Amino acid sequence: AWLLPWTWAIGDRRFRQGMLIHFGRREVIAYGTGIRLIATVGMLLFLAEMGAIGSVVATASLSTGVIIEAAYVRLRSRPVIAGPLTQAAAPDQPLHLSKLLRFYVPLALTPMLVLAAQPIGAAGMTRMPDPLASLAVWAPLGGMIFLVRSVGIAYNEVVIRLASRNGSGPVLRRFGWIAGLIFSGLMLIISLTPLADIWFRDIVGLKPELAQLGVSVLWLGAPIPLMTFLQSFYQGVLVDRHRTRPITESVVIYLCITVLGLGLGILHGGWVGLVVAITTCTIANIGQTLWLFIGARDLLKAS
């Protein structure tokens, strides 16, 4: 019930964020994220102090943060709607619903398919050795990986905004490789130093044996930040040219590799589920990146 406003708030926020980015108001995005974080943490601490159950604390905090951020972005977008938007030049061709759907539907399917991999991963781990330990570590492990790769996810919007400029392709590609290698290196450093143990044991609060399991497999996800930057680059180039189908195809490949890897782990029967899941996730990300590269290869040659 607490998550019912989530989808509306996300949709309204992203629509207005796209408008703000288009008209050069990128700083509003950063401020909104900070406000969302403060609201989320504030609600979390308040409900935890009130003694609410964990599921209510989590969902209410997330929804509150997103709703407050959406309200802030809506407020900050009003001057753009009243000013630059009304003064913008009319497009050469009007936007029809059929064209919008051809462009949007593949993009809309993409996060749905990515999210489908999460329960599939959990279902696979429950059928392999040490299922409870694997499930307990899976969420904080994914949290650490997402934290490091999140900068690469944001790079997608940068590429969409700048890809149409002459000569931007090589610069954006080089930046994606350099930044991706830096954050993958950061992930590797975390996994090979006491920082990983601090995350799993002290911050997340896992028991020592579970924390050790998380530390032992974190390095397997080190390539994911690099893959995220490259995916954002190729996706940005494809979106800029209104070629969105390869994006959905790449996620289907990601999902197929995930199912295949987990299936092999179940059939083998001797591998710990968490090891299979994180290894499969990394290989699936590599496969997704390669397919995006193939889809955008001709566009990159022309840039």
Kinemage of the C-alpha trace (Angstrom):
@kinemage 1
@onewidth
@group {chain A} dominant
@subgroup {mainchain}
@vectorlist {calphas} color= white
{ca ala a 1} P 0.000 0.000 0.000
{ca trp a 2} L 2.836 2.388 0.805
{ca leu a 3} L 4.312 1.793 -2.655
{ca leu a 4} L 1.103 2.681 -4.528
{ca pro a 5} L 2.246 6.304 -5.228
{ca trp a 6} L 5.685 5.103 -6.338
{ca thr a 7} L 5.022 4.629 -10.061
{ca trp a 8} L 3.176 7.929 -10.501
{ca ala a 9} L 5.864 9.865 -8.623
{ca ile a 10} L 8.677 8.256 -10.643
{ca gly a 11} L 6.903 8.916 -13.957
{ca asp a 12} L 6.074 12.541 -13.186
{ca arg a 13} L 9.566 13.191 -11.850
{ca arg a 14} L 11.357 11.667 -14.838
{ca phe a 15} L 9.163 13.506 -17.340
{ca arg a 16} L 10.032 16.839 -15.759
{ca gln a 17} L 13.672 15.892 -15.256
{ca gly a 18} L 13.958 15.222 -18.976
{ca met a 19} L 12.568 18.686 -19.671
{ca leu a 20} L 14.980 20.274 -17.185
{ca ile a 21} L 17.974 18.454 -18.684
{ca his a 22} L 16.931 19.509 -22.197
{ca phe a 23} L 16.881 23.169 -21.185
{ca gly a 24} L 20.179 23.033 -19.263
{ca arg a 25} L 18.848 22.917 -15.677
{ca arg a 26} L 20.829 19.825 -14.661
{ca glu a 27} L 21.615 21.135 -11.190
{ca val a 28} L 17.948 20.644 -10.220
{ca ile a 29} L 18.433 16.876 -10.663
{ca ala a 30} L 21.285 16.828 -8.164
{ca tyr a 31} L 19.418 18.957 -5.627
{ca gly a 32} L 16.336 16.775 -6.001
{ca thr a 33} L 18.359 13.637 -5.347
{ca gly a 34} L 19.776 15.182 -2.184
{ca ile a 35} L 16.301 16.167 -0.987
{ca arg a 36} L 15.041 12.662 -1.720
{ca leu a 37} L 17.887 11.131 0.296
{ca ile a 38} L 17.237 13.394 3.275
{ca ala a 39} L 13.487 12.686 3.166
{ca thr a 40} L 14.044 8.935 2.870
{ca val a 41} L 16.502 8.768 5.760
{ca gly a 42} L 14.364 11.085 7.895
{ca met a 43} L 11.255 8.960 7.408
{ca leu a 44} L 13.254 5.800 8.017
{ca leu a 45} L 14.610 7.052 11.334
{ca phe a 46} L 11.197 8.353 12.405
{ca leu a 47} L 9.375 5.087 11.711
{ca ala a 48} L 12.161 2.996 13.213
{ca glu a 49} L 11.928 5.096 16.378
{ca met a 50} L 8.151 4.551 16.384
{ca gly a 51} L 8.737 0.797 16.310
{ca ala a 52} L 7.196 0.101 12.887
{ca ile a 53} L 7.917 -3.256 11.275
{ca gly a 54} L 10.770 -3.428 8.777
{ca ser a 55} L 8.666 -3.729 5.628
{ca val a 56} L 6.660 -0.619 6.553
{ca val a 57} L 9.820 1.312 7.414
{ca ala a 58} L 11.390 0.451 4.047
{ca thr a 59} L 8.391 1.047 1.778
{ca ala a 60} L 7.125 4.176 3.531
{ca ser a 61} L 10.604 5.711 3.508
{ca leu a 62} L 11.130 4.992 -0.182
{ca ser a 63} L 7.717 6.349 -1.194
{ca thr a 64} L 8.078 9.460 0.937
{ca gly a 65} L 11.467 10.259 -0.559
{ca val a 66} L 10.264 9.838 -4.141
{ca ile a 67} L 7.072 11.862 -3.598
{ca ile a 68} L 8.942 14.770 -2.017
{ca glu a 69} L 11.542 14.736 -4.803
{ca ala a 70} L 8.763 14.681 -7.439
{ca ala a 71} L 7.106 17.670 -5.764
{ca tyr a 72} L 10.425 19.565 -5.716
{ca val a 73} L 11.136 18.817 -9.399
{ca arg a 74} L 7.576 19.818 -10.333
{ca leu a 75} L 8.048 23.143 -8.515
{ca arg a 76} L 11.423 23.830 -10.139
{ca ser a 77} L 10.106 22.948 -13.612
{ca arg a 78} L 7.391 25.638 -13.569
{ca pro a 79} L 9.707 28.463 -14.752
{ca val a 80} L 10.888 26.252 -17.625
{ca ile a 81} L 7.311 25.476 -18.669
{ca ala a 82} L 6.369 29.145 -18.530
{ca gly a 83} L 9.550 30.366 -20.232
{ca pro a 84} L 11.981 28.363 -22.420
{ca leu a 85} L 9.412 25.682 -23.299
{ca thr a 86} L 6.974 28.193 -24.771
{ca gln a 87} L 9.783 29.895 -26.692
{ca ala a 88} L 11.328 26.699 -28.110
{ca ala a 89} L 11.228 26.238 -31.867
{ca ala a 90} L 8.563 23.884 -33.182
{ca pro a 91} L 9.879 20.489 -34.394
{ca asp a 92} L 10.079 19.742 -38.110
{ca gln a 93} L 7.627 16.856 -37.696
{ca pro a 94} L 4.854 16.579 -35.105
{ca leu a 95} L 5.053 13.751 -32.595
{ca his a 96} L 2.355 11.156 -33.231
{ca leu a 97} L 1.304 8.474 -30.769
{ca ser a 98} L 2.376 5.612 -33.048
{ca lys a 99} L 5.886 7.031 -33.393
{ca leu a 100} L 6.089 7.652 -29.650
{ca leu a 101} L 5.053 4.057 -28.881
{ca arg a 102} L 7.607 2.589 -31.320
{ca phe a 103} L 10.276 4.606 -29.581
{ca tyr a 104} L 9.072 4.168 -26.006
{ca val a 105} L 7.814 0.574 -25.698
{ca pro a 106} L 11.251 -1.066 -26.150
{ca leu a 107} L 12.654 1.305 -23.527
{ca ala a 108} L 9.764 0.596 -21.160
{ca leu a 109} L 10.273 -3.164 -21.471
{ca thr a 110} L 13.967 -2.849 -20.656
{ca pro a 111} L 13.770 -2.126 -16.888
{ca met a 112} L 10.923 -4.624 -16.532
{ca leu a 113} L 13.110 -7.388 -17.937
{ca val a 114} L 16.082 -6.303 -15.809
{ca leu a 115} L 13.959 -6.385 -12.665
{ca ala a 116} L 12.654 -9.817 -13.639
{ca ala a 117} L 16.194 -11.125 -13.182
{ca gln a 118} L 16.047 -10.390 -9.431
{ca pro a 119} L 13.332 -12.921 -8.477
{ca ile a 120} L 14.781 -15.366 -11.014
{ca gly a 121} L 18.131 -15.091 -9.224
{ca ala a 122} L 16.494 -15.633 -5.847
{ca ala a 123} L 14.555 -18.629 -7.162
{ca gly a 124} L 17.770 -20.136 -8.507
{ca met a 125} L 19.687 -19.667 -5.270
{ca thr a 126} L 16.984 -21.407 -3.230
{ca arg a 127} L 17.637 -24.520 -5.317
{ca met a 128} L 21.402 -24.566 -4.728
{ca pro a 129} L 23.548 -25.210 -1.642
{ca asp a 130} L 23.418 -22.727 1.281
{ca pro a 131} L 20.208 -21.008 0.095
{ca leu a 132} L 19.534 -19.032 3.291
{ca ala a 133} L 23.068 -17.664 3.468
{ca ser a 134} L 23.010 -16.791 -0.233
{ca leu a 135} L 19.681 -14.971 0.038
{ca ala a 136} L 20.822 -13.095 3.148
{ca val a 137} L 23.954 -11.784 1.411
{ca trp a 138} L 22.379 -11.228 -2.036
{ca ala a 139} L 20.652 -7.933 -1.139
{ca pro a 140} L 23.636 -6.152 0.512
{ca leu a 141} L 25.920 -7.497 -2.219
{ca gly a 142} L 23.624 -6.044 -4.856
{ca gly a 143} L 23.436 -2.819 -2.875
{ca met a 144} L 27.200 -2.374 -2.949
{ca ile a 145} L 27.390 -3.154 -6.669
{ca phe a 146} L 24.541 -0.745 -7.442
{ca leu a 147} L 26.169 1.958 -5.323
{ca val a 148} L 29.394 1.789 -7.329
{ca arg a 149} L 27.743 1.377 -10.738
{ca ser a 150} L 25.123 4.122 -10.213
{ca val a 151} L 27.459 6.760 -11.625
{ca gly a 152} L 27.589 4.751 -14.839
{ca ile a 153} L 23.792 4.586 -15.017
{ca ala a 154} L 23.639 8.382 -14.878
{ca tyr a 155} L 26.093 8.560 -17.797
{ca asn a 156} L 23.316 7.430 -20.143
{ca glu a 157} L 21.563 10.808 -19.894
{ca val a 158} L 24.835 12.613 -20.564
{ca val a 159} L 25.368 10.636 -23.766
{ca ile a 160} L 21.778 11.228 -24.949
{ca arg a 161} L 22.243 14.968 -24.394
{ca leu a 162} L 25.611 15.223 -26.184
{ca ala a 163} L 25.666 12.416 -28.771
{ca ser a 164} L 24.228 14.570 -31.556
{ca arg a 165} L 27.129 17.027 -31.428
{ca asn a 166} L 29.738 16.663 -34.154
{ca gly a 167} L 32.787 14.712 -33.060
{ca ser a 168} L 31.334 13.820 -29.673
{ca gly a 169} L 31.363 10.040 -30.223
{ca pro a 170} L 35.085 9.367 -29.621
{ca val a 171} L 35.170 11.721 -26.619
{ca leu a 172} L 32.130 10.128 -24.967
{ca arg a 173} L 33.423 6.620 -25.664
{ca arg a 174} L 36.857 7.395 -24.227
{ca phe a 175} L 35.335 8.951 -21.123
{ca gly a 176} L 33.082 5.902 -20.658
{ca trp a 177} L 36.053 3.527 -20.789
{ca ile a 178} L 38.194 5.607 -18.423
{ca ala a 179} L 35.416 6.217 -15.875
{ca gly a 180} L 34.282 2.597 -16.099
{ca leu a 181} L 37.785 1.282 -15.441
{ca ile a 182} L 38.151 3.656 -12.498
{ca phe a 183} L 34.936 2.501 -10.832
{ca ser a 184} L 35.606 -1.159 -11.590
{ca gly a 185} L 39.026 -0.643 -10.025
{ca leu a 186} L 37.314 0.948 -7.028
{ca met a 187} L 35.091 -2.121 -6.702
{ca leu a 188} L 38.146 -4.362 -6.821
{ca ile a 189} L 39.908 -2.281 -4.164
{ca ile a 190} L 36.867 -2.480 -1.891
{ca ser a 191} L 36.659 -6.253 -2.344
{ca leu a 192} L 40.353 -6.820 -1.566
{ca thr a 193} L 40.616 -4.542 1.474
{ca pro a 194} L 38.896 -4.300 4.876
{ca leu a 195} L 36.376 -1.901 3.292
{ca ala a 196} L 34.299 -4.876 2.140
{ca asp a 197} L 34.157 -6.296 5.652
{ca ile a 198} L 33.159 -2.875 7.009
{ca trp a 199} L 30.301 -2.760 4.529
{ca phe a 200} L 28.909 -6.226 5.175
{ca arg a 201} L 29.557 -6.473 8.912
{ca asp a 202} L 29.514 -2.952 10.348
{ca ile a 203} L 27.189 -1.037 7.998
{ca val a 204} L 24.762 -3.742 6.860
{ca gly a 205} L 25.050 -5.676 10.131
{ca leu a 206} L 25.478 -9.224 8.825
{ca lys a 207} L 26.785 -11.937 11.109
{ca pro a 208} L 30.534 -12.653 10.716
{ca glu a 209} L 30.080 -15.834 8.659
{ca leu a 210} L 27.631 -14.121 6.294
{ca ala a 211} L 29.842 -11.057 6.018
{ca gln a 212} L 32.759 -13.294 5.090
{ca leu a 213} L 30.683 -14.907 2.345
{ca gly a 214} L 29.892 -11.467 0.918
{ca val a 215} L 33.535 -10.406 1.069
{ca ser a 216} L 34.641 -13.588 -0.701
{ca val a 217} L 32.424 -13.031 -3.755
{ca leu a 218} L 32.361 -9.231 -4.131
{ca trp a 219} L 35.364 -9.252 -6.485
{ca leu a 220} L 33.371 -11.303 -9.006
{ca gly a 221} L 31.218 -8.234 -9.650
{ca ala a 222} L 34.173 -5.919 -10.346
{ca pro a 223} L 33.598 -5.769 -14.159
{ca ile a 224} L 29.978 -4.600 -13.729
{ca pro a 225} L 30.706 -0.846 -13.270
{ca leu a 226} L 32.743 -0.812 -16.495
{ca met a 227} L 29.967 -2.670 -18.312
{ca thr a 228} L 27.452 -0.141 -16.952
{ca phe a 229} L 29.365 2.825 -18.387
{ca leu a 230} L 29.697 1.103 -21.771
{ca gln a 231} L 26.016 0.140 -21.766
{ca ser a 232} L 25.072 3.737 -21.008
{ca phe a 233} L 27.251 4.937 -23.862
{ca tyr a 234} L 25.856 2.533 -26.456
{ca gln a 235} L 22.277 3.014 -25.243
{ca gly a 236} L 22.676 6.782 -25.400
{ca val a 237} L 23.886 6.603 -28.996
{ca leu a 238} L 20.984 4.318 -29.941
{ca val a 239} L 18.377 6.492 -28.211
{ca asp a 240} L 19.786 9.612 -29.864
{ca arg a 241} L 19.162 7.988 -33.264
{ca his a 242} L 15.729 6.666 -32.169
{ca arg a 243} L 16.887 3.061 -32.535
{ca thr a 244} L 15.622 1.514 -29.309
{ca arg a 245} L 14.958 -2.090 -30.323
{ca pro a 246} L 18.572 -3.287 -29.776
{ca ile a 247} L 18.301 -2.032 -26.184
{ca thr a 248} L 15.435 -4.397 -25.427
{ca glu a 249} L 17.173 -7.217 -27.310
{ca ser a 250} L 20.269 -6.738 -25.176
{ca val a 251} L 18.227 -7.095 -21.989
{ca val a 252} L 16.603 -10.265 -23.351
{ca ile a 253} L 20.112 -11.630 -23.874
{ca tyr a 254} L 20.969 -10.588 -20.312
{ca leu a 255} L 17.918 -12.463 -19.054
{ca cys a 256} L 18.656 -15.573 -21.133
{ca ile a 257} L 22.252 -15.739 -19.879
{ca thr a 258} L 20.979 -15.316 -16.317
{ca val a 259} L 18.495 -18.184 -16.659
{ca leu a 260} L 21.080 -20.399 -18.382
{ca gly a 261} L 23.755 -19.726 -15.747
{ca leu a 262} L 21.406 -20.357 -12.842
{ca gly a 263} L 20.085 -23.481 -14.546
{ca leu a 264} L 23.605 -24.843 -14.905
{ca gly a 265} L 24.232 -24.091 -11.234
{ca ile a 266} L 21.112 -25.997 -10.222
{ca leu a 267} L 22.033 -28.968 -12.422
{ca his a 268} L 25.592 -29.075 -11.080
{ca gly a 269} L 24.337 -29.055 -7.496
{ca gly a 270} L 27.710 -28.406 -5.908
{ca trp a 271} L 28.150 -24.663 -6.256
{ca val a 272} L 27.017 -22.150 -3.661
{ca gly a 273} L 24.045 -20.213 -5.017
{ca leu a 274} L 25.509 -16.770 -4.314
{ca val a 275} L 28.686 -17.576 -6.277
{ca val a 276} L 26.635 -18.782 -9.246
{ca ala a 277} L 24.326 -15.764 -9.099
{ca ile a 278} L 27.009 -13.072 -9.022
{ca thr a 279} L 29.132 -14.842 -11.661
{ca thr a 280} L 26.106 -15.214 -13.919
{ca cys a 281} L 25.183 -11.556 -13.371
{ca thr a 282} L 28.646 -10.432 -14.459
{ca ile a 283} L 28.668 -12.632 -17.564
{ca ala a 284} L 25.137 -11.486 -18.425
{ca asn a 285} L 26.233 -7.843 -18.207
{ca ile a 286} L 29.125 -8.570 -20.557
{ca gly a 287} L 26.753 -10.246 -23.020
{ca gln a 288} L 24.352 -7.309 -22.833
{ca thr a 289} L 27.179 -4.856 -23.480
{ca leu a 290} L 28.423 -6.797 -26.510
{ca trp a 291} L 24.949 -6.848 -28.061
{ca leu a 292} L 24.569 -3.097 -27.553
{ca phe a 293} L 27.955 -2.594 -29.201
{ca ile a 294} L 26.818 -4.642 -32.197
{ca gly a 295} L 23.594 -2.636 -32.425
{ca ala a 296} L 25.370 0.720 -32.274
{ca arg a 297} L 28.460 -0.195 -34.290
{ca asp a 298} L 27.355 1.395 -37.567
{ca leu a 299} L 26.275 4.562 -35.767
{ca leu a 300} L 29.657 4.820 -34.058
{ca lys a 301} L 31.474 4.605 -37.388
{ca ala a 302} L 29.441 7.505 -38.689
{ca ser a 303} L 30.033 9.704 -35.633
